[in-house]
């Protein structure tokens, strides 16, 4: 491991093969946690490459548990996090809208590491049990077209990595690979990063990993979601083609708003925001979810334009379908936990 640490500290990139070896060493019980910390910090200071991200994602996914999901067109809308903007849980809220509009969502997530509230924190605050077992997670996916996969449940080798990430307390390459390591076979993806200069490379990683269709966004102000506050940089991956484009809220009929208008807080604060959004309460929070859900529906091929997707997302919320999806997932997860306790 030391040779890889020294190489990145000298500002040299690791090849795909070198990063594969380094990644396997990070997951080895024989590797000291401090060495993992040193490698992650070195990669972050140097700037991660598409080869490094793809290699780590491939190794990490190889260690994930096999969920034996039925064949299907599954989508993840998890972002990388780490933008430091303290927004509410946009992609988690959008997942209910996407599922209620016909997408089949397998959302990968974790607790807070470099943010105020990770997806698992807000889900638990709103009443969803994130510790349900793999079989229940797949059954939920079958019944509701939506499931949430808590990363430590499906990546058993992540414990020591989690210790290293908490020691660092800042975004690392693991933020970048988080959306790429869903144990379910993902064909479609909508994901955000907070590095505008890396948007095209990240789309290239998705192509390497076999996604058929995907959209990568870097929001205005470096947000890892589409933002109402300005020009968003996006790349569409469509059957091997990478197509960059720009988009503002005004382009799809939504009002612009500053990032300060969508500030979040801890899990309980964000759970209240999520429920108000799914109840259709007018706000910048709602418009942000409509924006991202609209892009997600376009990425999934359910609509032919993002503007059409925004309208479909609004219909799903105003009709009550998105809120019904939330209540159904809450009920299923709580029933599953009670069933496991009885057994």
Protein Blocks (a to p, Z undefined) as FASTA:
>chain_A
ZZmmmmmmnopacdfklmmmmmmmmmpmkbcfklmmmmmmmmmmnopafklmmmmmmmmm
mmpccehiacdddddfbdeehnonopacfklmmmmmmmmnopacdddddddfkbmbdfkl
mmmmnopafkbcfklmmmmmmmnopacddfklmmmklmmmmmmmmmnopacfklmmmmmm
cfbdcfbdcdddfbfklmmmmmmmmmmnopabdcddddehhiabdcfkbccdddddeehi
acdddddfklnopacddfklmcccdfklmmmmmmmmmnopacfklmmmmmmmmmmmmmno
mambfklmmmmmmmmmmnommmmmmmmmmmmmmmmmmmmmmZZ
